Amino acid sequence: MSLTAAMLASQSALHAAQAGIQVAANNIANAATPGYSRQVAHLSPIRGVAIGNGGTIGRGVIVQDVRRQVNEALLARSWGSMSEHAAAEQRFQAMSAVESALNELSGYDLSSELASFFGAWSERANLSESSAVVVQRGVHLADSVRRLRSDLGATRAQIDAQIGGEVAQASSLLDRIAEINRTIADAEQGVRTANDLRDQRDLLVGQLAEMIDVNIVEQPDGRYDVLLGSAPVVLGGTSRGLEMRQVTIDGVTRVEVTIRASGQEVAPSGGRIGGLLAARGDGIGRTIDALDAIATQLVFAVNDAHATGTNAAGLTETFAELRLAPGDRSLALNDPANSALAALPFAPRTGGFLVNVRHVATGLVQSVRIGVDLDGINASGASGFADDTSAQGIADALNAVGNLAAGFTPDGRLRVAASAGYDFSFSDDTSGVLATLGVNAFFTGRDASDMGVRADLAANPSRLMTGAMEDGRFVENATALRIAGLQDTAIEGLGGRTLRAAWSDAVQTVAVSTQAAQLRAEAARVVRDSLDAQRASVAGVSLDEESMNLLNFQKQYQGAARVISLADELLDSLMSIL
């Protein structure tokens, strides 16, 4: 071993110490940099040379490489926890917004409005309340239903806008990941590791994971393939992108997340996008559907009772609320081609109703039953609608009743009027056709979005029907009692529940879902914090540890410099002897 070899070994130590100091300084500089992973200089001894009888002596040290301190399995788990936490938080926020919109237990909620409405009918039946109050309660109830439906719709529209923004941002992140994939492949060339570029890419993947649940597959050349479920959205250096679409089927608008390059729909369950989609469907969508169903059944049930109601002075004229195009009037009410009826959430059935025409001066009443055939079977016994009842058929049958005229207005509404000196009423409607057409209705509309009180009734509450004809005689409060009793009546269209019970179930479902979302968000946060702490212990920069590394490399540098200085002195002594 020569003095020159000792100097060369010490020189390698100087280079190694310099590299170690530079790595430690870089770590300290990036201690607070988001996404930065601690780097470590890996040193290896230089292969020694043989001396004497088979021994070897080393020739110094070399910096083999500088590596990131990253646990790939822990990193993947961390991304998964980020997706779960973001999804749970977003769903909780959305469900909290729904719960706030319902405003239950405030005294101004839908439950209170329903109770006030039916209470007004009950008091009217006992003659302790006026018709004007009943009508006004109906107006308040309809306003509350529409306002609540509007608030829920606005919340859903806001979520749709959020989803669109998140999808656009996620697509942009995919493009950037694909670009960094190309840069990493060019920079590494299978020889070195582009630590900073990999940190940038992992930071982007983390941001993407908070938006949507992804799976990462690293290729041998260092590039990431990104998958949503089993669908690839980044393949090496190519991004296939994402986009949001709104698809309306049968009046129902769905939000779809699709791959931009192929149009394939994906179904994210994690990240903010997954949380928003879940809240939109299971939370807001389900609540809107429940509200619409309750409003629909309320409108039909009240109208069914009010249509066959009357007062001491019967009707001289009434109009249906449903507008029928000329082509629909002659089609059977149950014919799918009848666009006006097919669009309704309720439908008539086989049965009939009585029309009672009274001579006002004498009090003599003529009752005629109008049959309604909606069995979907024609005269030959085959399936068909040719022999079933149409709106025109009902108008013709009414028109055939003495001292009664029926036809359609220019805007397509059925009109029924009595001759001078006569009035009329309806009773015993087993077909529901009067409520379906909106004849002598209380409410207008089909669901919560357009529910209202009949305009002429709101303007003139004396048109409110509180009595009814029962067994050929007039009962003054029969209709009022029937409508008041609807609050405790099981309704088939609501699964055998009452109106109040159905709404109570919907409210409780929202409350339970909101609480569950909150608990899920808290649990997901705990898991995420734990994984973040584990990741930080591996990849995070410890200033104390880096300070110790600096001291060690400083001593290494000083020692190597001392060896070189000593070897130089020895060489000078040797040269002076020679």
Buried (B, 14 or more C-beta within 10 A) or exposed (E): EEBEBBBBBBBBBBBBBBBBBBBBBBBBEBEEEEBBBBBBBEBEEEEBEEEEEEEEEBBBBBBEBBBBBBBEEBBBBBBBBBBBBBBBBBBBBBBBBBBEBBBBEEEEBBBBBBBBBBBBBBBBBEEEBBBEBBBBBBBBBBBBBBEBBEBBBEBBEBBBEBBBBBBEBBBBBBBBBBBBBEBBBEBBEEEEBBBBBBBBBBBBBBBBBBBBBBBBEEEEEBBBBBBBEEBBBBBBBBBBBBBBEEEEEEEEEBBBBBBBBEEEEBEBBBBBBBBBBBBBEBBBBBBBBBBBBBBBBBBBBBBBBBBBBBBEEBBBEBBBBBBBEEEBBEBBBBBEEBEBBBEBBBBBBBBBBBBBBBBBEEEEBBBBEBEBBBEBBEEEEEEBBEEBBBBBBBBEBBEEBEBBBBBBEEEBBBBBBBBEEBBBBBBBBEBBBBBBBBBBBBBBBBBBBBBBBBEEBBEEBEBBBBBBBEEEEBBEBBBBBBBBBBBEEEBEBBEEBBBBBBBBBBBEBBBEBBEBBBEBBEEBBEBBEEBBEBBEEBBBBBEEEBEEBBEBBBEBBEBBBEBBEBBEEEBEEEEEEE
